[in-house]
Amino acid sequence: MSLPAIAEKDFQDTVRSRGMLILVALFSLLVAVFAYVLTPPGEQFATEFLLSRVVGPFLVTTLVPLVGVVVGYNAVSGERESGSLKLLLSLPHSRADVVFGKVAGRGAALSLAVFAGFLLPALVLLALSQLGYIEAFNAGSYLGYTVFAAVLGVVFVAIAVGCSAAARTQRQALIGGIAIFVLFVVLWSFVTGRLLGAASGLIDPLPVSQQQVSVFLQVANPITGVELLSSAFLGDQLLSGETVNRQISAVSMLVFWTIAPPLAGLWKFDTDDL
């Protein structure tokens, strides 16, 4: 029961933190403002427009990953610097319990924050629909999109906790987390494009085309993967339609990014002498 105990404590500590409350309030306010100002009146279906064209590109795919990094970067390195990690490991907790317990606890806390952050905008949309400013408010689409936003946050918490477990200081963990954030948010297309160009001669003999490799590299980015899945969900084509193979690849990569970084961090953490 060691892992659940660590997860529960981290969940409670994270939820109660002042920074998390501020982030929830900020995110909720921003989405509510977008809902009120940018939702088009009339026949266009407001819920899908707001989520896929406004909230997604401007808030979810940038703010949620950044919050995930902030929530997770000091999970292990912070306790290592303060000395409390030695006390924690003196109890019947393994290092794997510590790493994955913190992924679970902080991931759950961020998921709760995402749901709380979407609550006020939901009330705004509901009020707009009742007043006739928008045609309707699709609660199912809204809730489903919120789940995808939470999944993205959990993935970046896992990546940040992996960096935290591998790093000796909070500064190193923060630099690693921010570097990965910049890679996925800003540099991914540039880096993968250069890699494809450099490896074109190696791809030709393989039983896959360069286009297929390019598509896989696109969905290997967890942000692109969540965008693809959420768009398919809003279009009633989740795990179906022409993009089903890309969606399956996206799901696989989201699972990979949730598990692999903490495992890599744990491997380094296990070799460290505290």
C-alpha positions in Angstrom: 0.0 0.0 0.0 3.0 2.3 -0.2 2.3 3.7 -3.6 -1.3 4.7 -2.8 -0.2 6.3 0.4 2.4 8.5 -1.4 -0.1 9.3 -4.1 -2.8 10.4 -1.6 -0.3 12.6 0.3 1.0 14.3 -2.9 -2.6 14.7 -4.2 -3.6 16.5 -1.0 -0.5 18.7 -0.8 -0.8 19.7 -4.5 -4.5 20.5 -4.4 -4.1 22.6 -1.3 -1.2 24.6 -2.7 -1.8 28.3 -3.4 -0.1 28.1 -6.8 -2.6 25.5 -7.9 -5.6 27.6 -6.8 -4.2 30.6 -8.7 -3.7 28.5 -11.8 -7.2 27.1 -11.7 -8.6 30.6 -11.2 -6.5 32.0 -14.1 -7.4 29.1 -16.5 -11.0 29.3 -15.6 -11.1 33.1 -16.2 -9.4 32.9 -19.5 -11.6 30.2 -20.9 -14.7 32.0 -19.6 -13.6 35.2 -21.3 -13.0 33.3 -24.6 -16.4 31.7 -24.3 -18.1 35.0 -23.9 -16.1 37.1 -26.4 -15.2 34.8 -29.2 -18.1 32.3 -29.4 -20.0 33.1 -32.6 -23.7 33.7 -32.4 -26.3 32.2 -34.6 -26.4 28.8 -36.2 -22.8 27.8 -35.8 -22.5 25.2 -33.1 -20.7 27.1 -30.3 -19.4 24.3 -28.2 -17.2 22.6 -30.9 -16.1 26.0 -32.2 -15.0 27.2 -28.8 -13.1 24.0 -27.9 -11.4 23.1 -31.2 -10.7 26.6 -32.6 -10.2 28.8 -29.5 -9.6 27.0 -26.2 -7.5 24.2 -27.7 -4.9 26.2 -29.7 -4.6 29.1 -27.4 -4.9 27.6 -23.9 -5.0 23.8 -23.6 -2.0 22.9 -25.8 0.2 25.5 -24.2 -1.0 26.3 -20.7 -1.9 22.7 -19.6 1.5 21.2 -20.6 3.3 24.2 -18.9 1.3 23.7 -15.7 2.1 19.9 -15.8 5.8 20.7 -15.9 5.4 23.2 -13.0 3.4 20.7 -10.9 5.9 17.8 -11.5 9.4 19.2 -11.7 10.1 19.3 -7.9 8.3 16.1 -7.0 11.4 14.1 -6.2 14.2 16.7 -6.6 12.6 19.1 -4.2 12.4 16.5 -1.4 16.0 15.4 -2.2 17.2 19.0 -1.7 15.2 19.5 1.5 16.4 16.2 2.9 12.8 14.8 3.4 13.4 12.2 0.7 15.7 10.2 3.1 13.0 10.2 5.7 10.4 9.1 3.2 12.6 6.2 2.0 13.3 5.2 5.6 9.6 4.2 5.7 8.5 1.0 3.9 8.4 2.8 0.5 10.5 1.7 -2.5 11.9 4.3 -4.9 9.5 3.0 -7.5 6.6 3.7 -5.0 8.0 7.3 -4.7 8.2 8.0 -8.4 5.0 6.5 -9.6 3.1 7.6 -6.4 4.0 11.1 -7.2 3.0 10.7 -10.9 -0.4 9.4 -9.7 -1.0 11.9 -7.0 0.1 15.0 -8.9 -1.5 13.8 -12.1 -4.8 13.4 -10.3 -4.5 16.8 -8.7 -3.9 18.5 -12.1 -6.8 16.6 -13.6 -9.0 17.9 -10.8 -7.7 21.4 -11.5 -8.5 21.1 -15.2 -12.0 20.0 -14.4 -12.4 22.8 -12.0 -11.0 25.3 -14.5 -13.5 24.2 -17.1 -16.5 24.6 -14.7 -16.9 28.4 -14.8 -16.8 28.5 -18.7 -19.4 25.7 -18.7 -21.7 27.9 -16.7 -21.0 30.8 -19.0 -21.8 28.7 -22.1 -25.0 27.4 -20.4 -26.1 31.0 -19.6 -25.4 32.1 -23.2 -27.5 29.3 -24.6 -30.3 30.1 -22.2 -30.2 33.8 -23.3 -30.2 32.8 -27.0 -26.7 34.1 -27.8 -25.6 30.6 -29.0 -27.7 27.9 -30.5 -27.0 25.2 -27.8 -24.5 24.0 -25.2 -23.3 20.4 -25.8 -22.4 19.2 -22.3 -21.2 15.8 -23.7 -18.7 17.4 -26.0 -17.6 19.8 -23.4 -17.0 17.1 -20.8 -15.2 14.8 -23.2 -12.9 17.6 -24.3 -12.1 18.3 -20.7 -11.0 14.7 -20.2 -8.6 15.0 -23.1 -7.2 18.2 -21.6 -6.7 16.4 -18.3 -4.9 13.5 -20.1 -2.5 15.9 -21.7 -1.8 17.4 -18.2 -1.1 14.0 -16.7 1.3 13.1 -19.6 3.4 16.3 -18.9 3.3 15.6 -15.1 4.7 12.2 -15.8 7.4 13.7 -18.0 8.3 16.3 -15.4 8.4 13.7 -12.5 10.7 11.6 -14.6 13.0 14.6 -15.0 12.7 15.3 -11.3 13.7 11.7 -10.4 16.7 11.8 -12.7 17.9 15.2 -11.5 19.9 16.0 -8.4 18.5 19.5 -8.0 15.2 21.3 -8.6 17.0 23.6 -11.0 18.2 20.7 -13.2 14.7 19.2 -13.1 13.1 22.5 -14.1 15.5 23.0 -17.0 14.8 19.5 -18.2 11.1 19.9 -18.0 11.1 23.3 -19.7 13.4 22.0 -22.5 10.9 19.2 -23.2 8.0 21.6 -23.1 9.8 23.9 -25.7 10.6 20.8 -27.8 7.0 19.6 -28.0 5.3 23.0 -28.2 7.7 25.1 -30.3 10.4 23.0 -32.0 8.8 19.6 -32.8 8.0 20.3 -36.4 11.5 21.8 -37.1 13.4 19.0 -35.3 11.4 16.1 -36.9 11.7 17.8 -40.3 15.4 17.9 -40.0 15.6 14.3 -38.8 13.5 13.1 -41.7 15.7 15.0 -44.2 18.9 13.5 -42.7 17.5 10.0 -42.5 15.8 9.8 -45.9 18.4 7.4 -47.2 17.9 5.1 -44.3 14.1 5.1 -44.6 14.0 4.1 -48.3 15.0 0.4 -47.9 12.4 0.0 -45.1 8.8 -1.3 -45.7 7.4 2.1 -44.8 7.2 5.3 -46.7 8.7 8.6 -45.6 5.2 10.0 -45.4 4.2 7.3 -42.9 7.2 8.0 -40.8 6.4 11.7 -40.9 2.8 11.0 -39.8 4.1 8.8 -36.9 6.5 11.5 -35.8 3.6 14.0 -35.8 1.4 11.9 -33.5 4.5 11.0 -31.3 4.1 14.5 -30.0 1.6 14.2 -27.1 0.1 17.6 -27.9 -0.6 16.6 -31.5 -1.9 13.3 -30.3 -4.4 14.9 -28.0 -5.4 17.4 -30.6 -6.0 14.6 -33.1 -8.1 12.5 -30.6 -10.1 15.4 -29.3 -10.9 16.6 -32.9 -12.0 13.1 -33.8 -14.2 13.0 -30.6 -15.8 16.4 -31.4 -16.5 15.1 -34.9 -18.0 11.9 -33.7 -15.2 9.8 -35.3 -13.2 8.8 -32.2 -11.3 5.6 -33.1 -13.1 5.4 -36.4 -13.1 7.1 -39.8 -10.2 7.8 -42.1 -7.8 8.7 -39.2 -8.3 5.6 -37.1 -4.8 4.3 -37.6 -3.3 7.7 -36.6 -5.6 7.8 -33.6 -4.4 4.4 -32.4 -0.8 5.5 -32.8 -1.6 8.6 -30.9 -3.1 6.6 -28.0 0.0 4.3 -28.0 2.3 7.3 -27.8 0.3 8.9 -25.0 0.7 5.7 -23.0 4.4 5.7 -23.8 5.0 9.2 -22.6 3.1 8.5 -19.4 5.2 5.5 -18.5 8.6 5.8 -20.2 9.9 9.1 -18.6 9.1 8.0 -15.0 10.8 4.6 -15.7 13.9 6.4 -17.1 13.9 8.7 -14.1 13.5 5.7 -11.8 16.5 3.9 -13.4 18.7 7.0 -12.8 17.2 7.5 -9.3 17.9 3.9 -8.3 21.6 4.3 -9.1 22.0 7.5 -7.1 23.4 7.6 -3.6 21.3 9.9 -1.5 
